[in-house]
């Protein structure tokens, strides 16, 4: 107990100066008054909201009329410049919005009561000694969360700069305030004060010995002139603390509580009182400045030498980045090493062997076995089935380097595109159709308009100088490319036209009326009508077959001449969005994310291969034993049709926009 009592005597912060064993608290000395003010502040400070807390804290810091105190608290709060406090400041609480919180009448009455207590504390705080101000502010910091401490650090930084500007008499930065001694050896009172203020801060005496004052009043004459920096700053405060012709002591108590606008201005930590670029790492500063345009970047060079150096580095980086991109594009176009894009190989590919009546021939004395991952190829797909060998050509379609030319960088989910391999691209996202010149990268002035509904299907035949469009208005229109005039209209569908394909002078179209129609392009007459039970999503035609798919996932193969149903392919678990076939094989892509490979030989209906995608498949192509698919994840994938391996993944853009359409020409 004796040791504990001895410790308490050596720390007289909150011990009564006039107290004894009978009356430990007199409630009249400076220590007792400070203790009572701290106790009363704790009763309401932690119960009020964040905005009143910040308002009171800023008001308290505004009463610190000593540069010594401001520097002392700045050193204490220097830890708030770490990453943890910066992260806390960057977080936004969406449940609390200033000025939009409904408050009841009881809460409004409590707010008025708390404001009165705040003004009383501020009036007492403004007339207190530096010792009282220091201890009360420290104890107030103990009740603040990290966000309020960061606010306090920003406010103190701004107050120091303001005080130093007032002392210097000029609007200069903090580093230039105290460097202005007179040319002659005789120095004025002001220059002596300012030179003394530029010295290092000393430790702050938190405790006081009984009967001794930790701070000398500004009006009290010093024992020895300029004995310490503390006395110099006290004298400096006496000379320069008065603003607008009046001192803080003359201010009314109602004016001590600052407004919210002043709180936001002081606690922002940015704007004109802080160079945020200078406080960031170099790579982040350069990244921010690189987002500016050329004129703005030139103006940044006039802010400061630091900004000028950063702007110069950013300009060099941008020019070097452009040079590297151009060199990469040039090298990609002229590179001949690696995988040769013109590579071709002749292979013998198995296909089912059929009888004269179109039935398949089964192999004898063979049993079905489960295919392992290593056995997943085209040869094992025909197990228990007699096959014959057909010679086919294999090529490395787009397995080398590639370049991208951007015609339009705006995303439009309703855009319909068709490209036939020439110089023009047909584009539509509403009732009008426009042409884009691929070579010159510009719009062709001809506009095709006349549909009563939005265009949902396009087919451009640049060689024969016409354009076909299917619309929401149930019609198909035949346009002349040179004049933009509508030559003829194909009427017959009772639903939105969703797909079209052309072979020679035969046009096949599918619509949401569950019908597939074959047209004569020259006359505009409907030659055949093929039916599904669900809306049509894709239809393709060649000299022998018409292949169509519906929303249920069923694929039907029809004979072109007789219009008879050859076979029905079932395997997809969603709508089949795209089709492509050659004389031997058929590939289909659906909303289930699968690309399935089928045989086109007679009535063989078993699925040969399946290629899994993360999202729905929007377009698919089969070319030289390569399956090219466009997925809704914005990537184009190339698969080996023989073993199912993914050879290449091409990303169209950084946003991951779905590939709505693609066309393959040659290799």
C-alpha positions, 0 to 999 in steps of 0.5 A, spaced: 500 500 500 505 504 501 508 503 494 501 504 491 500 511 495 507 513 493 506 512 486 499 516 486 503 522 489 508 522 484 502 523 478 498 528 481 494 529 474 487 528 478 489 529 485 486 535 488 491 540 489 488 542 496 485 536 498 487 532 505 485 526 508 478 528 510 476 532 503 480 529 497 476 533 492 475 540 493 471 542 486 475 548 486 482 547 484 484 546 476 485 539 477 478 538 480 474 542 475 478 538 469 476 532 472 469 534 473 469 536 466 472 530 463 467 526 467 461 530 464 463 529 457 464 522 458 456 522 460 454 524 453 460 524 448 459 516 446 452 517 446 451 522 440 452 520 433 458 521 429 457 528 426 456 531 433 462 528 435 466 530 429 463 537 430 465 538 437 472 535 436 473 540 431 471 545 435 475 543 441 481 543 436 480 550 434 480 553 441 488 550 441 491 557 440 498 555 441 503 552 435 506 548 441 500 544 443 498 543 435 505 540 434 505 536 440 498 533 438 501 532 431 506 528 433 502 524 437 497 523 432 502 521 427 500 514 427 494 515 424 498 516 417 499 509 417 495 504 412 490 502 417 487 509 418 487 510 411 483 504 410 478 506 415 477 512 412 476 509 405 470 505 408 463 508 407 458 506 412 451 506 407 447 506 413 449 513 415 448 519 410 448 526 413 442 530 412 437 524 411 436 521 417 429 522 420 429 524 427 424 524 432 422 530 437 425 527 443 432 526 439 431 533 437 430 535 444 436 531 446 440 534 441 439 541 443 441 539 450 447 536 448 449 542 444 448 547 450 453 542 454 458 543 448 458 550 448 459 550 456 465 546 455 468 550 449 467 556 453 470 553 459 476 550 454 477 557 451 479 560 457 483 555 460 490 554 461 495 550 456 495 545 461 488 544 462 487 544 454 492 539 453 490 534 458 482 535 456 484 534 449 488 527 450 482 524 454 478 526 449 482 523 444 481 516 448 474 516 447 475 517 439 475 511 434 480 511 429 476 515 424 475 521 429 483 520 430 484 521 423 479 527 423 483 530 428 490 529 425 487 532 418 484 538 422 491 539 426 495 539 420 490 545 417 490 549 423 498 549 423 498 551 416 493 557 417 497 559 424 504 559 420 501 563 414 498 568 419 505 568 422 509 569 416 504 574 413 504 571 406 500 565 403 506 560 403 507 553 404 509 550 411 516 549 409 517 556 407 514 560 413 520 561 418 526 562 413 525 570 412 531 573 417 532 580 415 539 582 411 541 587 417 544 584 423 539 588 427 532 583 428 525 585 429 521 582 434 517 579 429 523 575 426 526 573 433 519 570 434 519 566 428 526 564 428 525 561 435 518 558 433 522 554 427 526 550 433 524 543 434 519 541 439 520 539 446 516 534 450 510 536 453 509 536 461 503 533 462 504 533 470 505 539 474 509 539 481 505 542 486 505 549 486 508 550 480 505 552 473 507 548 467 505 554 462 507 561 463 501 565 461 502 569 454 502 576 458 507 574 463 514 577 462 519 571 461 524 571 466 530 570 461 528 573 454 527 567 449 530 562 454 526 556 451 522 555 445 516 554 449 516 561 451 518 564 444 511 560 442 507 563 447 510 570 446 508 569 438 501 567 440 500 573 444 503 577 438 499 573 432 493 570 435 488 575 434 484 575 428 479 580 424 481 585 430 478 581 436 481 575 440 477 568 441 476 571 448 471 576 446 467 570 442 460 569 444 459 562 447 454 560 441 459 562 436 464 557 439 461 550 436 463 550 428 458 549 423 458 543 419 461 546 413 467 548 417 467 541 419 467 538 412 472 543 410 477 542 416 477 534 416 477 533 409 485 532 409 485 534 402 483 540 397 488 546 398 491 544 405 494 537 402 497 534 396 494 527 396 499 526 390 505 527 394 503 522 399 502 517 395 507 512 392 510 513 386 507 508 382 500 510 384 501 517 383 503 516 376 497 511 375 492 517 377 496 522 372 496 517 366 488 517 366 488 525 364 488 527 357 494 531 354 492 538 356 490 536 363 497 533 364 501 539 361 497 543 366 499 539 372 507 540 371 505 547 373 503 545 380 510 543 383 516 540 381 514 534 384 508 534 379 512 536 374 517 530 374 511 525 375 508 528 369 514 528 365 515 520 367 507 519 365 508 522 358 515 518 357 511 512 359 505 513 355 509 514 349 513 508 350 507 504 351 504 506 344 511 504 341 511 498 344 504 496 342 505 498 335 511 494 335 507 488 337 502 489 332 507 489 327 511 483 329 505 479 330 503 480 323 510 478 320 511 473 325 513 466 321 515 462 327 512 457 332 505 454 329 505 455 322 497 458 320 498 455 313 499 448 316 495 442 313 495 435 314 491 429 310 487 424 315 483 418 315 477 420 319 472 414 321 464 415 319 459 410 320 458 405 314 451 404 312 447 399 308 443 401 301 437 402 305 440 408 310 441 403 316 447 403 320 451 397 320 453 394 327 459 391 329 459 383 331 461 380 338 462 387 341 460 390 348 459 397 350 465 399 355 465 406 359 470 411 355 475 414 360 478 421 359 484 418 355 479 414 350 475 421 349 476 421 342 472 420 335 475 413 334 472 411 341 465 414 339 464 409 334 465 403 338 460 397 337 459 400 330 462 399 323 466 405 320 469 406 314 475 411 313 474 418 309 480 422 308 479 429 311 484 435 311 486 438 318 489 445 319 491 450 325 485 455 324 487 461 328 492 457 332 498 462 331 498 470 333 492 474 332 490 482 331 484 485 333 481 491 329 476 495 333 470 498 329 466 500 335 467 499 342 460 500 345 456 494 348 449 493 345 446 487 347 441 488 341 446 489 336 445 484 330 451 483 325 453 479 319 459 479 315 461 475 309 468 476 308 468 482 304 469 490 306 463 491 309 459 489 315 452 489 316 450 492 323 443 493 326 440 494 333 433 497 332 429 498 325 435 501 321 441 497 318 448 500 317 454 498 313 461 499 316 467 499 312 472 494 315 478 497 311 477 504 312 474 503 319 468 508 318 460 508 317 458 507 309 453 513 308 447 508 306 442 507 311 437 501 310 430 503 313 423 500 312 422 495 318 416 496 322 420 492 328 427 491 330 431 487 326 433 480 329 437 477 323 441 479 318 445 476 312 450 480 307 451 477 300 456 482 298 458 478 292 451 479 289 450 486 292 444 485 296 442 484 303 437 480 307 434 482 314 429 479 318 425 483 323 420 483 329 415 485 324 414 478 321 417 480 314 424 479 311 426 484 306 431 484 300 435 490 300 440 493 294 447 495 297 448 500 292 442 504 293 439 502 299 432 500 296 428 495 298 427 490 292 422 485 295 419 483 301 418 475 304 411 475 307 409 468 311 412 468 318 407 469 323 412 470 329 419 474 329 424 472 324 430 469 328 435 466 323 437 466 316 441 462 312 443 462 304 445 457 299 445 459 292 439 462 290 435 458 296 434 462 303 432 458 309 429 462 315 426 460 322 422 464 326 418 464 333 412 461 330 415 454 330 416 454 322 422 453 318 421 456 311 425 455 304 424 461 299 426 463 292 431 469 293 429 471 286 422 471 286 420 471 293 416 465 293 416 460 299 418 453 297 417 449 303 415 450 310 418 445 316 415 445 323 417 444 330 413 444 336 417 450 339 420 457 337 426 456 332 433 459 334 437 456 328 437 454 321 442 452 316 442 449 309 446 446 303 445 443 297 443 436 301 440 438 308 436 443 312 438 443 319 434 447 324 434 447 332 428 449 337 428 452 344 427 445 347 433 443 344 431 438 339 435 438 332 432 436 326 435 434 319 431 435 313 432 433 306 432 439 301 429 436 295 424 432 298 423 436 305 422 429 309 425 429 316 432 425 316 433 424 323 432 428 330 438 429 334 436 429 342 441 431 347 441 438 349 438 440 356 436 447 353 435 452 347 440 450 341 442 457 339 447 455 333 448 450 328 454 448 323 455 442 319 459 439 313 458 433 309 460 429 314 459 432 321 454 437 325 456 441 331 451 445 335 451 450 341 446 451 346 444 455 352 446 449 357 454 451 355 455 445 351 457 444 344 455 437 341 458 434 335 454 429 331 454 425 324 451 427 318 451 420 315 444 418 314 440 416 320 446 415 325 443 419 331 448 418 337 452 424 340 460 423 338 463 429 342 461 434 347 465 440 349 464 444 355 463 451 356 462 456 362 456 459 359 451 459 354 454 458 347 452 463 342 455 461 335 459 455 333 463 453 327 466 447 324 472 448 319 478 443 317 477 438 323 477 444 328 471 447 332 470 454 333 465 457 339 463 463 341 461 463 349 457 468 353 463 469 357 466 474 351 471 468 349 472 464 342 475 457 343 478 453 338 477 445 339 481 439 336 475 435 333 478 429 333 480 429 341 476 434 344 482 438 346 482 446 347 487 449 342 487 456 343 482 461 347 482 468 344 479 474 349 475 479 345 476 485 350 477 486 357 470 487 359 468 480 357 462 482 353 459 476 350 461 475 342 454 476 339 456 474 332 463 471 328 464 469 321 470 465 319 473 466 312 479 461 309 484 460 315 
